[in-house]
């Protein structure tokens, strides 16, 4: 029973994370430029 409960908790957390990502599209746009800046710094 504990395994099923843990799976349910993980499923809830996963769904919440997906909802946050879909709801907040702004962070995704900010992540793009940051990755490019990191590449420039490494070069």
PyMOL Python script that loads the backbone (N, CA, C, O; Angstrom):
from pymol import cmd

cmd.read_pdbstr("""\
ATOM      1  N   UNK A   1       0.835  -1.206   0.000  1.00  0.00           N
ATOM      2  CA  UNK A   1       0.000   0.000   0.000  1.00  0.00           C
ATOM      3  C   UNK A   1       0.870   1.257   0.000  1.00  0.00           C
ATOM      4  O   UNK A   1       0.536   2.241  -0.660  1.00  0.00           O
ATOM      5  N   UNK A   2       1.959   1.230   0.720  1.00  0.00           N
ATOM      6  CA  UNK A   2       2.815   2.421   0.793  1.00  0.00           C
ATOM      7  C   UNK A   2       3.356   2.762  -0.591  1.00  0.00           C
ATOM      8  O   UNK A   2       3.495   3.937  -0.929  1.00  0.00           O
ATOM      9  N   UNK A   3       3.660   1.753  -1.386  1.00  0.00           N
ATOM     10  CA  UNK A   3       4.205   2.007  -2.728  1.00  0.00           C
ATOM     11  C   UNK A   3       3.177   2.780  -3.556  1.00  0.00           C
ATOM     12  O   UNK A   3       3.522   3.745  -4.238  1.00  0.00           O
ATOM     13  N   UNK A   4       1.918   2.352  -3.492  1.00  0.00           N
ATOM     14  CA  UNK A   4       0.880   3.028  -4.267  1.00  0.00           C
ATOM     15  C   UNK A   4       0.710   4.472  -3.799  1.00  0.00           C
ATOM     16  O   UNK A   4       0.548   5.381  -4.613  1.00  0.00           O
ATOM     17  N   UNK A   5       0.747   4.674  -2.482  1.00  0.00           N
ATOM     18  CA  UNK A   5       0.616   6.032  -1.940  1.00  0.00           C
ATOM     19  C   UNK A   5       1.763   6.904  -2.443  1.00  0.00           C
ATOM     20  O   UNK A   5       1.549   8.047  -2.847  1.00  0.00           O
ATOM     21  N   UNK A   6       2.974   6.366  -2.418  1.00  0.00           N
ATOM     22  CA  UNK A   6       4.137   7.126  -2.891  1.00  0.00           C
ATOM     23  C   UNK A   6       3.959   7.474  -4.361  1.00  0.00           C
ATOM     24  O   UNK A   6       4.263   8.590  -4.783  1.00  0.00           O
ATOM     25  N   UNK A   7       3.465   6.513  -5.141  1.00  0.00           N
ATOM     26  CA  UNK A   7       3.261   6.769  -6.573  1.00  0.00           C
ATOM     27  C   UNK A   7       2.252   7.881  -6.776  1.00  0.00           C
ATOM     28  O   UNK A   7       2.420   8.729  -7.652  1.00  0.00           O
ATOM     29  N   UNK A   8       1.196   7.877  -5.960  1.00  0.00           N
ATOM     30  CA  UNK A   8       0.179   8.930  -6.066  1.00  0.00           C
ATOM     31  C   UNK A   8       0.796  10.287  -5.750  1.00  0.00           C
ATOM     32  O   UNK A   8       0.531  11.269  -6.443  1.00  0.00           O
ATOM     33  N   UNK A   9       1.612  10.343  -4.709  1.00  0.00           N
ATOM     34  CA  UNK A   9       2.265  11.605  -4.333  1.00  0.00           C
ATOM     35  C   UNK A   9       3.162  12.090  -5.464  1.00  0.00           C
ATOM     36  O   UNK A   9       3.150  13.272  -5.809  1.00  0.00           O
ATOM     37  N   UNK A  10       3.942  11.176  -6.041  1.00  0.00           N
ATOM     38  CA  UNK A  10       4.849  11.546  -7.138  1.00  0.00           C
ATOM     39  C   UNK A  10       4.030  12.057  -8.318  1.00  0.00           C
ATOM     40  O   UNK A  10       4.398  13.044  -8.953  1.00  0.00           O
ATOM     41  N   UNK A  11       2.917  11.381  -8.609  1.00  0.00           N
ATOM     42  CA  UNK A  11       2.059  11.789  -9.725  1.00  0.00           C
ATOM     43  C   UNK A  11       1.527  13.197  -9.489  1.00  0.00           C
ATOM     44  O   UNK A  11       1.501  14.021 -10.404  1.00  0.00           O
ATOM     45  N   UNK A  12       1.101  13.470  -8.252  1.00  0.00           N
ATOM     46  CA  UNK A  12       0.586  14.812  -7.936  1.00  0.00           C
ATOM     47  C   UNK A  12       1.673  15.858  -8.133  1.00  0.00           C
ATOM     48  O   UNK A  12       1.432  16.890  -8.760  1.00  0.00           O
ATOM     49  N   UNK A  13       2.867  15.605  -7.607  1.00  0.00           N
ATOM     50  CA  UNK A  13       3.970  16.561  -7.740  1.00  0.00           C
ATOM     51  C   UNK A  13       4.312  16.774  -9.211  1.00  0.00           C
ATOM     52  O   UNK A  13       4.560  17.900  -9.640  1.00  0.00           O
ATOM     53  N   UNK A  14       4.323  15.683  -9.981  1.00  0.00           N
ATOM     54  CA  UNK A  14       4.653  15.787 -11.406  1.00  0.00           C
ATOM     55  C   UNK A  14       3.626  16.642 -12.130  1.00  0.00           C
ATOM     56  O   UNK A  14       3.978  17.490 -12.951  1.00  0.00           O
ATOM     57  N   UNK A  15       2.335  16.410 -11.818  1.00  0.00           N
ATOM     58  CA  UNK A  15       1.269  17.194 -12.457  1.00  0.00           C
ATOM     59  C   UNK A  15       1.402  18.665 -12.083  1.00  0.00           C
ATOM     60  O   UNK A  15       1.261  19.545 -12.932  1.00  0.00           O
ATOM     61  N   UNK A  16       1.676  18.929 -10.796  1.00  0.00           N
ATOM     62  CA  UNK A  16       1.817  20.317 -10.344  1.00  0.00           C
ATOM     63  C   UNK A  16       2.975  20.997 -11.072  1.00  0.00           C
ATOM     64  O   UNK A  16       2.866  22.154 -11.478  1.00  0.00           O
ATOM     65  N   UNK A  17       4.087  20.270 -11.236  1.00  0.00           N
ATOM     66  CA  UNK A  17       5.241  20.851 -11.932  1.00  0.00           C
ATOM     67  C   UNK A  17       4.879  21.169 -13.371  1.00  0.00           C
ATOM     68  O   UNK A  17       5.238  22.230 -13.883  1.00  0.00           O
ATOM     69  N   UNK A  18       4.164  20.250 -14.035  1.00  0.00           N
ATOM     70  CA  UNK A  18       3.770  20.477 -15.427  1.00  0.00           C
ATOM     71  C   UNK A  18       2.861  21.700 -15.508  1.00  0.00           C
ATOM     72  O   UNK A  18       3.025  22.539 -16.393  1.00  0.00           O
ATOM     73  N   UNK A  19       1.899  21.804 -14.582  1.00  0.00           N
ATOM     74  CA  UNK A  19       0.981  22.944 -14.572  1.00  0.00           C
ATOM     75  C   UNK A  19       1.752  24.245 -14.390  1.00  0.00           C
ATOM     76  O   UNK A  19       1.461  25.236 -15.058  1.00  0.00           O
ATOM     77  N   UNK A  20       2.729  24.249 -13.493  1.00  0.00           N
ATOM     78  CA  UNK A  20       3.525  25.462 -13.260  1.00  0.00           C
ATOM     79  C   UNK A  20       4.283  25.849 -14.524  1.00  0.00           C
ATOM     80  O   UNK A  20       4.348  27.027 -14.877  1.00  0.00           O
ATOM     81  N   UNK A  21       4.859  24.857 -15.208  1.00  0.00           N
ATOM     82  CA  UNK A  21       5.625  25.138 -16.424  1.00  0.00           C
ATOM     83  C   UNK A  21       4.702  25.697 -17.507  1.00  0.00           C
ATOM     84  O   UNK A  21       5.050  26.662 -18.187  1.00  0.00           O
ATOM     85  N   UNK A  22       3.521  25.086 -17.664  1.00  0.00           N
ATOM     86  CA  UNK A  22       2.591  25.538 -18.697  1.00  0.00           C
ATOM     87  C   UNK A  22       2.029  26.909 -18.341  1.00  0.00           C
ATOM     88  O   UNK A  22       1.852  27.755 -19.217  1.00  0.00           O
ATOM     89  N   UNK A  23       1.746  27.135 -17.047  1.00  0.00           N
ATOM     90  CA  UNK A  23       1.176  28.409 -16.610  1.00  0.00           C
ATOM     91  C   UNK A  23       2.195  29.531 -16.766  1.00  0.00           C
ATOM     92  O   UNK A  23       1.863  30.615 -17.246  1.00  0.00           O
ATOM     93  N   UNK A  24       3.437  29.268 -16.360  1.00  0.00           N
ATOM     94  CA  UNK A  24       4.476  30.306 -16.423  1.00  0.00           C
ATOM     95  C   UNK A  24       5.361  30.068 -17.645  1.00  0.00           C
ATOM     96  O   UNK A  24       6.363  29.356 -17.573  1.00  0.00           O
ATOM     97  N   UNK A  25       4.976  30.673 -18.760  1.00  0.00           N
ATOM     98  CA  UNK A  25       5.776  30.534 -19.984  1.00  0.00           C
ATOM     99  C   UNK A  25       6.906  31.565 -20.008  1.00  0.00           C
ATOM    100  O   UNK A  25       7.847  31.441 -20.791  1.00  0.00           O
ATOM    101  N   UNK A  26       6.811  32.578 -19.152  1.00  0.00           N
ATOM    102  CA  UNK A  26       7.836  33.628 -19.108  1.00  0.00           C
ATOM    103  C   UNK A  26       9.213  33.079 -18.735  1.00  0.00           C
ATOM    104  O   UNK A  26      10.197  33.431 -19.385  1.00  0.00           O
ATOM    105  N   UNK A  27       9.318  32.225 -17.709  1.00  0.00           N
ATOM    106  CA  UNK A  27      10.634  31.674 -17.340  1.00  0.00           C
ATOM    107  C   UNK A  27      11.308  30.963 -18.507  1.00  0.00           C
ATOM    108  O   UNK A  27      12.531  31.014 -18.635  1.00  0.00           O
ATOM    109  N   UNK A  28      10.527  30.297 -19.362  1.00  0.00           N
ATOM    110  CA  UNK A  28      11.106  29.585 -20.507  1.00  0.00           C
ATOM    111  C   UNK A  28      11.808  30.579 -21.432  1.00  0.00           C
ATOM    112  O   UNK A  28      12.901  30.301 -21.925  1.00  0.00           O
ATOM    113  N   UNK A  29      11.188  31.732 -21.669  1.00  0.00           N
ATOM    114  CA  UNK A  29      11.786  32.726 -22.558  1.00  0.00           C
ATOM    115  C   UNK A  29      13.085  33.250 -21.942  1.00  0.00           C
ATOM    116  O   UNK A  29      14.049  33.522 -22.658  1.00  0.00           O
ATOM    117  N   UNK A  30      13.110  33.391 -20.604  1.00  0.00           N
ATOM    118  CA  UNK A  30      14.324  33.880 -19.937  1.00  0.00           C
ATOM    119  C   UNK A  30      15.420  32.816 -19.957  1.00  0.00           C
ATOM    120  O   UNK A  30      16.604  33.143 -20.032  1.00  0.00           O
ATOM    121  N   UNK A  31      15.023  31.540 -19.891  1.00  0.00           N
ATOM    122  CA  UNK A  31      16.010  30.459 -19.874  1.00  0.00           C
ATOM    123  C   UNK A  31      16.795  30.422 -21.175  1.00  0.00           C
ATOM    124  O   UNK A  31      17.993  30.139 -21.155  1.00  0.00           O
ATOM    125  N   UNK A  32      16.151  30.701 -22.310  1.00  0.00           N
ATOM    126  CA  UNK A  32      16.831  30.643 -23.607  1.00  0.00           C
ATOM    127  C   UNK A  32      18.064  31.533 -23.638  1.00  0.00           C
ATOM    128  O   UNK A  32      19.168  31.036 -23.858  1.00  0.00           O
ATOM    129  N   UNK A  33      17.904  32.849 -23.420  1.00  0.00           N
ATOM    130  CA  UNK A  33      19.043  33.778 -23.447  1.00  0.00           C
ATOM    131  C   UNK A  33      20.127  33.387 -22.454  1.00  0.00           C
ATOM    132  O   UNK A  33      21.312  33.516 -22.757  1.00  0.00           O
ATOM    133  N   UNK A  34      19.744  32.910 -21.272  1.00  0.00           N
ATOM    134  CA  UNK A  34      20.741  32.532 -20.259  1.00  0.00           C
ATOM    135  C   UNK A  34      21.634  31.425 -20.803  1.00  0.00           C
ATOM    136  O   UNK A  34      22.850  31.458 -20.611  1.00  0.00           O
ATOM    137  N   UNK A  35      21.038  30.443 -21.483  1.00  0.00           N
ATOM    138  CA  UNK A  35      21.832  29.344 -22.042  1.00  0.00           C
ATOM    139  C   UNK A  35      22.815  29.892 -23.073  1.00  0.00           C
ATOM    140  O   UNK A  35      23.975  29.483 -23.107  1.00  0.00           O
ATOM    141  N   UNK A  36      22.349  30.819 -23.915  1.00  0.00           N
ATOM    142  CA  UNK A  36      23.229  31.408 -24.937  1.00  0.00           C
ATOM    143  C   UNK A  36      24.389  32.148 -24.266  1.00  0.00           C
ATOM    144  O   UNK A  36      25.532  32.049 -24.711  1.00  0.00           O
ATOM    145  N   UNK A  37      24.093  32.884 -23.203  1.00  0.00           N
ATOM    146  CA  UNK A  37      25.149  33.627 -22.488  1.00  0.00           C
ATOM    147  C   UNK A  37      26.177  32.656 -21.927  1.00  0.00           C
ATOM    148  O   UNK A  37      27.379  32.913 -21.997  1.00  0.00           O
ATOM    149  N   UNK A  38      25.711  31.535 -21.369  1.00  0.00           N
ATOM    150  CA  UNK A  38      26.641  30.539 -20.813  1.00  0.00           C
ATOM    151  C   UNK A  38      27.567  30.035 -21.912  1.00  0.00           C
ATOM    152  O   UNK A  38      28.768  29.881 -21.690  1.00  0.00           O
ATOM    153  N   UNK A  39      27.012  29.776 -23.105  1.00  0.00           N
ATOM    154  CA  UNK A  39      27.834  29.286 -24.219  1.00  0.00           C
ATOM    155  C   UNK A  39      28.903  30.323 -24.570  1.00  0.00           C
ATOM    156  O   UNK A  39      30.058  29.974 -24.813  1.00  0.00           O
ATOM    157  N   UNK A  40      28.509  31.598 -24.593  1.00  0.00           N
ATOM    158  CA  UNK A  40      29.472  32.651 -24.923  1.00  0.00           C
ATOM    159  C   UNK A  40      30.581  32.707 -23.870  1.00  0.00           C
ATOM    160  O   UNK A  40      31.747  32.919 -24.204  1.00  0.00           O
ATOM    161  N   UNK A  41      30.222  32.520 -22.617  1.00  0.00           N
ATOM    162  CA  UNK A  41      31.228  32.576 -21.547  1.00  0.00           C
ATOM    163  C   UNK A  41      32.206  31.411 -21.677  1.00  0.00           C
ATOM    164  O   UNK A  41      33.404  31.573 -21.443  1.00  0.00           O
ATOM    165  N   UNK A  42      31.695  30.234 -22.052  1.00  0.00           N
ATOM    166  CA  UNK A  42      32.567  29.059 -22.147  1.00  0.00           C
ATOM    167  C   UNK A  42      33.546  29.217 -23.307  1.00  0.00           C
ATOM    168  O   UNK A  42      34.680  28.744 -23.222  1.00  0.00           O
ATOM    169  N   UNK A  43      33.130  29.870 -24.381  1.00  0.00           N
ATOM    170  CA  UNK A  43      33.989  29.979 -25.575  1.00  0.00           C
ATOM    171  C   UNK A  43      35.187  30.886 -25.329  1.00  0.00           C
ATOM    172  O   UNK A  43      36.006  31.085 -26.227  1.00  0.00           O
TER     173      UNK A  43
END
""", "prot")
cmd.dss("prot")
cmd.show_as("cartoon", "prot")
cmd.util.cbc("prot")
cmd.orient("prot")
